[in-house]
Amino acid sequence: STVFDIAYKLETAGKFALARHVYEQVAWRYPNNEYADKSRIAVLRTKILALEESGDEAGAKAVFDGILNDFRGHTHLPSHLMWTAEDYYRLACKAKEKGDSVLAKKLFDKTQQTLNVVPSKFSASDEVPNAMYLTAESYYQLNDYQQAADLFQRVADGYPKFHMAGEALYMVAESYQVLKQSGAVSVTQADSKIRLAYEMLINKYPGCRAATVAKSWLDKNGAK
């Protein structure tokens, strides 16, 4: 477990080659351990990102397709798909921070393509709301605020017990704030959507970190 966790920390830090090496050690040294099976997929998962960084998109796709075929019935496959998407997302955000909008868009697109596999092939998985939420986040990062708002709302409506449902409602409101400021939607329409999202947030998730923001907005704009 400890060695696997070290590998995962290396992966989230973007050190894919080193992470893959540690995952390989786990799979080889502890073949009967529960983490050995996870590590075998993780080896391939980190290989995908290493290939992407080297510019070998075809190679990355081949490895990804291989994972889907070779581990089709694996219990943890949806989680591994989520981890792959999260890796893509982190790389996309870094590219965006550096001002490389072309690379950022390509990586956000790869994030969404990976995430879309979860609900389409594993609709009963607990990872579905996670996949939907991160897809909505990627739309937000791509400045597609209407798509983001719609999907965040679907997360909140479809998965009310999801641990990020309150945050999803907050992001609905945030998306409409931006749409209002840009003039993409009218002030009346945006404020109506923001009000509904914040009222639902406070009523259903009063312990959510964003509840204070929601209450402040409603107090300022007249709660109904």
C-alpha positions in Angstrom: 0.0 0.0 0.0 2.8 2.5 1.0 4.8 1.8 -2.2 1.7 2.0 -4.3 0.8 5.4 -2.7 4.3 6.6 -3.5 3.8 5.7 -7.1 0.5 7.5 -7.2 2.0 10.6 -5.7 4.7 10.6 -8.4 2.0 10.1 -11.0 -0.1 13.1 -9.8 3.2 15.2 -9.8 3.5 14.4 -13.5 6.5 12.1 -13.1 5.0 9.4 -15.2 8.2 7.4 -16.1 9.3 7.2 -12.5 5.7 6.4 -11.3 5.6 3.6 -13.9 8.8 2.2 -12.6 7.5 2.0 -9.0 4.2 0.5 -10.1 6.2 -2.2 -12.0 8.1 -2.9 -8.8 4.9 -3.4 -6.9 3.5 -5.8 -9.5 6.7 -7.8 -9.7 7.7 -8.0 -6.0 4.2 -8.5 -4.6 2.3 -10.6 -7.2 -0.3 -11.9 -4.8 -0.9 -8.5 -3.1 -4.2 -6.7 -3.9 -2.2 -3.8 -5.2 -0.3 -5.9 -7.7 -3.4 -6.1 -10.0 -4.0 -2.3 -9.7 -0.3 -1.7 -10.4 -0.5 -3.7 -13.7 -3.1 -1.3 -15.0 -1.3 1.7 -13.5 1.8 0.7 -15.4 -0.1 1.1 -18.7 -2.0 4.1 -17.5 1.2 6.1 -16.8 2.6 4.8 -20.1 -0.3 6.6 -21.9 0.6 9.9 -20.4 4.3 9.5 -21.0 3.5 8.7 -24.7 1.3 11.8 -24.9 4.0 14.0 -23.5 6.5 12.6 -26.0 4.0 13.5 -28.8 3.1 9.8 -29.7 -0.7 10.2 -29.7 -1.2 7.1 -31.8 0.9 5.0 -29.3 -1.1 6.5 -26.4 -4.4 5.6 -28.0 -3.2 2.1 -28.7 -2.3 1.6 -25.0 -5.6 3.1 -23.9 -7.6 0.8 -26.3 -5.6 -2.1 -25.0 -6.5 -1.4 -21.4 -10.2 -1.3 -22.3 -9.9 -4.7 -24.1 -7.5 -6.5 -21.8 -9.1 -5.4 -18.5 -12.7 -5.2 -19.7 -14.2 -7.0 -16.6 -11.8 -5.6 -14.1 -13.5 -4.2 -11.0 -11.3 -1.1 -10.8 -11.2 -0.2 -14.5 -13.6 2.7 -14.1 -11.4 4.2 -11.4 -8.3 3.8 -13.5 -10.1 5.6 -16.3 -10.9 8.4 -13.9 -7.2 8.5 -12.8 -6.1 8.7 -16.4 -8.6 11.6 -17.1 -7.4 13.4 -14.0 -3.8 13.1 -15.3 -4.9 14.6 -18.6 -6.8 17.3 -16.7 -3.8 18.3 -14.6 -1.6 18.5 -17.7 -4.2 20.6 -19.5 -4.4 23.0 -16.6 -0.6 23.4 -16.5 -0.6 24.1 -20.3 -3.4 26.7 -19.8 -1.4 28.4 -17.0 1.6 28.6 -19.3 -0.5 30.2 -22.0 -0.4 27.3 -24.4 -4.1 27.4 -25.4 -3.7 24.9 -28.3 -2.1 22.2 -26.1 -4.5 22.9 -23.3 -7.5 22.5 -25.5 -6.1 19.2 -26.9 -5.5 17.9 -23.4 -8.9 19.0 -22.1 -10.5 17.2 -25.1 -8.5 14.1 -24.2 -9.8 14.5 -20.6 -13.4 14.5 -21.9 -12.9 11.6 -24.3 -11.5 9.5 -21.5 -14.3 10.5 -19.1 -17.0 9.8 -21.6 -16.1 6.1 -21.6 -17.1 5.8 -17.9 -20.9 6.5 -18.3 -21.1 5.0 -21.7 -19.5 1.6 -20.8 -19.9 1.5 -17.0 -23.2 3.2 -16.3 -23.7 1.4 -13.0 -20.3 2.5 -11.7 -20.0 4.8 -8.7 -17.5 6.7 -10.8 -20.2 8.1 -13.2 -20.9 11.3 -11.2 -17.2 11.8 -10.7 -16.7 11.5 -14.5 -19.6 13.9 -15.2 -18.3 16.5 -12.6 -14.8 16.5 -14.1 -16.2 16.7 -17.6 -18.1 19.8 -16.5 -15.0 21.2 -14.9 -13.1 20.8 -18.2 -16.0 22.6 -20.1 -15.5 25.4 -17.6 -11.8 25.5 -18.2 -12.5 25.7 -21.9 -14.7 28.7 -21.3 -17.8 26.8 -22.5 -19.8 28.0 -19.5 -23.2 27.0 -20.8 -22.2 23.4 -21.3 -20.5 23.4 -17.9 -23.6 24.8 -16.2 -25.9 22.3 -17.8 -23.7 19.3 -16.8 -23.1 20.6 -13.3 -26.9 20.8 -12.9 -27.3 17.3 -14.2 -24.8 16.1 -11.6 -26.7 17.8 -8.8 -30.1 16.6 -10.1 -29.1 13.1 -10.9 -26.8 12.3 -8.0 -28.0 14.2 -5.0 -26.0 12.0 -2.6 -22.8 12.5 -4.5 -20.2 14.1 -2.3 -19.6 17.0 -4.7 -23.3 17.7 -5.4 -23.2 20.9 -3.3 -20.1 22.1 -5.2 -21.8 21.2 -8.5 -24.6 23.7 -7.6 -22.1 26.3 -6.7 -20.4 25.8 -10.1 -23.8 26.2 -11.8 -24.1 29.6 -10.2 -20.4 30.5 -11.0 -21.0 29.5 -14.7 -24.1 31.8 -14.9 -22.2 34.6 -13.3 -19.6 34.5 -16.1 -22.4 34.1 -18.7 -24.1 37.2 -17.3 -20.9 39.2 -17.2 -20.1 38.3 -20.8 -23.6 39.2 -22.0 -24.2 35.6 -23.3 -27.4 35.4 -21.2 -29.6 38.2 -19.8 -29.2 39.4 -16.3 -32.7 38.2 -15.5 -32.2 34.7 -16.8 -28.7 34.4 -15.2 -29.9 35.7 -11.8 -32.9 33.3 -11.9 -30.5 30.3 -12.5 -28.1 31.5 -9.8 -30.9 31.9 -7.3 -32.3 28.5 -7.9 -28.8 26.9 -7.6 -28.0 28.7 -4.4 -31.3 28.1 -2.8 -31.0 24.4 -3.6 -27.4 24.4 -2.2 -28.5 25.9 1.1 -31.5 23.7 1.5 -29.9 20.4 0.6 -26.2 21.0 1.6 -26.0 23.5 4.4 -22.7 22.1 5.4 -21.1 22.6 2.0 -18.2 25.0 2.0 -19.9 27.1 -0.7 -23.1 27.6 1.4 -21.6 30.8 2.9 -21.1 32.3 -0.6 -24.6 31.2 -1.5 -26.2 32.8 1.6 -24.2 36.0 1.0 -25.5 36.3 -2.6 -29.1 35.6 -1.6 -28.9 38.1 1.2 -27.5 40.8 -1.2 -29.9 40.0 -4.0 -33.0 39.4 -1.9 -33.8 35.8 -1.0 -37.3 34.7 -2.0 
